[in-house]
């Protein structure tokens, strides 16, 4: 990931918070000379190693489910993003751009045994069900055990301890305060969900109102 210094983020707690809030990852790995991708929710394990790690599962038929212990994977997490028009700036002669935030992590996979795979399913569903309260949380024990056994046979679980974790938050940090204010206001005025989410992310990056 190309990271000019104004946009580089390396603080592990910040990157972990980003992953927790946007835990649907794109996974990339090479198999037989080709690059393959998979798209999965992950469970963050903040205390795994020095940079944390994640667990995830794939359908056994997925090509990336054939990865073995020690194989390398890279994970990408994308936050809110949107086009930025030069007309929103106070400063003249600027050009269009795209604001976004992203985090990438890399490490070697470890295949999960059946006990740890089951634990992953419990942890993932519990984390997501917690967000739905006051609904009574769904739990894995609501499924007959023979159905759970079939499910476990059809999927493979993996853990990755990050030896690289880096973020890029391109949120107009290189622009004048008046330009930032203009972009945030225009994004809010657009009114679509993606623009509003990016405006909110930008305001979080500038805790004191610019200007």
C-alpha positions in Angstrom: 0.0 0.0 0.0 1.4 3.4 -1.0 1.3 5.6 2.1 2.5 9.2 1.8 3.4 10.5 5.3 0.4 12.7 5.8 -1.9 9.7 5.5 0.1 6.9 7.2 -1.3 5.4 10.4 0.7 2.9 12.4 -0.8 3.1 15.9 -1.9 -0.5 16.6 -4.9 0.5 18.8 -6.2 2.8 16.1 -5.8 0.0 13.5 -7.5 -2.5 15.7 -10.5 -0.2 16.3 -10.8 0.2 12.5 -10.8 -3.6 12.0 -13.4 -4.1 14.7 -15.7 -1.6 13.1 -15.1 -2.9 9.5 -14.4 -6.5 10.0 -15.4 -7.7 6.5 -12.0 -8.4 4.9 -10.7 -9.0 1.4 -8.1 -11.8 1.6 -5.4 -12.2 -1.1 -2.9 -15.1 -1.5 -1.0 -16.7 -4.3 -1.8 -20.3 -5.4 0.0 -22.0 -8.2 1.2 -18.7 -9.6 -2.2 -17.0 -9.6 -3.5 -14.5 -7.1 -6.8 -15.4 -5.5 -9.2 -13.4 -3.4 -11.7 -14.3 -0.8 -14.2 -12.1 1.2 -14.9 -13.0 4.8 -15.8 -11.6 8.2 -13.0 -11.9 10.6 -12.6 -12.0 14.4 -9.9 -9.7 15.7 -7.6 -11.2 18.3 -5.9 -8.0 19.6 -3.4 -9.8 21.9 -2.1 -12.2 19.3 1.6 -11.4 18.9 2.8 -7.7 18.9 0.4 -6.5 16.2 -2.7 -8.6 16.9 -4.2 -11.1 14.5 -7.5 -12.4 13.1 -9.4 -15.7 12.7 -11.7 -16.5 9.8 -13.3 -19.4 7.9 -13.8 -20.3 4.3 -15.9 -22.8 2.4 -13.8 -25.9 1.9 -14.4 -25.6 -1.8 -12.8 -22.1 -1.9 -9.3 -22.2 -3.5 -7.9 -20.3 -0.5 -9.1 -23.0 1.8 -6.2 -25.1 0.6 -3.6 -22.9 2.3 -1.4 -24.7 4.6 0.4 -23.7 7.8 3.0 -21.1 7.0 1.4 -19.9 3.8 1.3 -16.1 3.4 -1.9 -14.1 3.2 -2.7 -10.4 3.0 -5.9 -8.9 4.3 -7.4 -5.6 3.3 -10.1 -3.6 5.3 -11.8 -0.7 3.5 -13.5 2.2 5.3 -15.8 4.9 3.9 -14.7 6.5 0.6 -16.0 9.0 -1.9 -15.0 11.3 -4.8 -13.9 14.8 -3.8 -14.6 17.6 -6.3 -12.1 20.6 -6.6 -15.2 22.9 -6.5 -15.5 22.1 -2.8 -12.1 23.6 -1.9 -11.5 27.3 -1.1 -7.9 27.0 -2.5 -7.9 27.4 -6.3 -6.3 25.2 -9.0 -6.6 21.9 -7.1 -7.6 18.7 -8.8 -10.2 16.0 -8.2 -9.3 13.2 -5.8 -10.8 10.3 -3.8 -10.8 10.3 0.0 -10.7 6.9 1.8 -9.4 4.9 4.7 -7.9 1.4 4.5 -6.0 -1.0 6.7 -3.8 -3.9 5.5 -2.4 -6.8 7.5 -0.1 -9.6 6.5 1.1 -12.8 8.1 1.3 -16.6 7.9 -1.8 -18.7 8.3 -2.4 -21.4 10.9 -5.1 -23.9 10.2 -7.6 -24.3 13.0 -8.6 -27.7 14.3 -12.2 -28.6 14.8 -12.3 -27.3 18.4 -10.8 -24.0 17.5 -13.0 -23.7 14.4 -16.1 -24.2 16.5 -14.8 -21.6 18.9 -14.4 -19.2 16.0 -18.1 -19.7 14.9 -19.2 -19.0 18.5 -17.0 -15.9 18.8 -18.1 -14.4 15.5 -21.8 -14.9 16.0 -21.6 -13.6 19.5 -19.8 -10.4 18.4 -22.3 -9.7 15.7 -25.4 -10.7 17.8 -24.2 -8.3 20.5 -24.7 -5.4 18.0 -28.4 -6.4 17.6 -29.5 -6.1 21.2 -32.0 -5.9 22.7 -32.8 -8.9 20.5 -32.0 -12.1 22.3 -28.7 -13.3 20.9 -28.7 -16.3 18.6 -26.3 -19.0 19.7 -24.8 -22.1 18.0 -26.5 -24.4 20.4 -29.8 -23.6 18.7 -28.7 -25.9 15.8 -28.9 -29.7 16.2 -25.5 -31.2 16.8 -25.6 -33.3 13.6 -26.1 -30.1 11.6 -23.2 -28.4 13.4 -21.0 -31.4 12.6 -21.9 -31.1 8.9 -21.2 -27.4 8.9 -17.8 -27.9 10.4 -16.9 -30.5 7.7 -17.8 -28.0 5.0 -15.6 -25.2 6.1 -12.0 -24.6 7.1 -10.7 -22.1 9.7 -7.6 -20.1 9.8 -5.7 -17.8 12.2 -3.2 -15.1 11.1 -0.9 -13.3 13.5 0.1 -10.1 11.8 3.7 -9.4 11.2 2.7 -6.3 9.1 -0.2 -4.0 10.0 -0.5 -0.6 8.4 -3.2 2.0 7.7 -3.8 4.7 5.2 -6.4 7.4 6.1 -6.5 9.8 3.2 -8.9 12.4 4.6 -7.6 15.7 3.3 -4.9 16.0 6.0 -2.7 17.7 3.4 -5.3 20.4 2.6 -5.9 23.8 4.2 -8.5 24.0 7.1 -11.0 25.9 4.9 -10.7 23.2 2.2 -11.4 20.5 4.7 -14.5 22.3 5.9 -15.6 22.7 2.3 -15.2 19.0 1.6 -17.0 17.9 4.8 -19.9 20.3 4.1 -20.3 19.1 0.5 -20.2 15.5 1.5 -22.9 16.0 4.1 -25.0 17.9 1.5 -24.8 15.0 -1.0 -26.8 13.0 1.5 -26.0 9.5 0.4 -24.8 7.0 3.0 -21.2 6.7 1.6 -20.7 10.5 1.6 -22.2 11.0 5.0 -20.0 8.2 6.4 -16.8 9.8 4.9 -17.8 13.2 6.2 -18.1 11.7 9.7 -14.8 9.9 9.4 -13.1 13.2 8.3 -14.6 15.0 11.3 -13.2 12.3 13.6 -9.8 12.8 12.1 -10.0 16.5 12.8 -11.3 16.7 16.4 -10.9 20.4 16.5 -13.0 22.1 13.8 -10.7 23.3 11.0 -10.3 27.1 10.8 
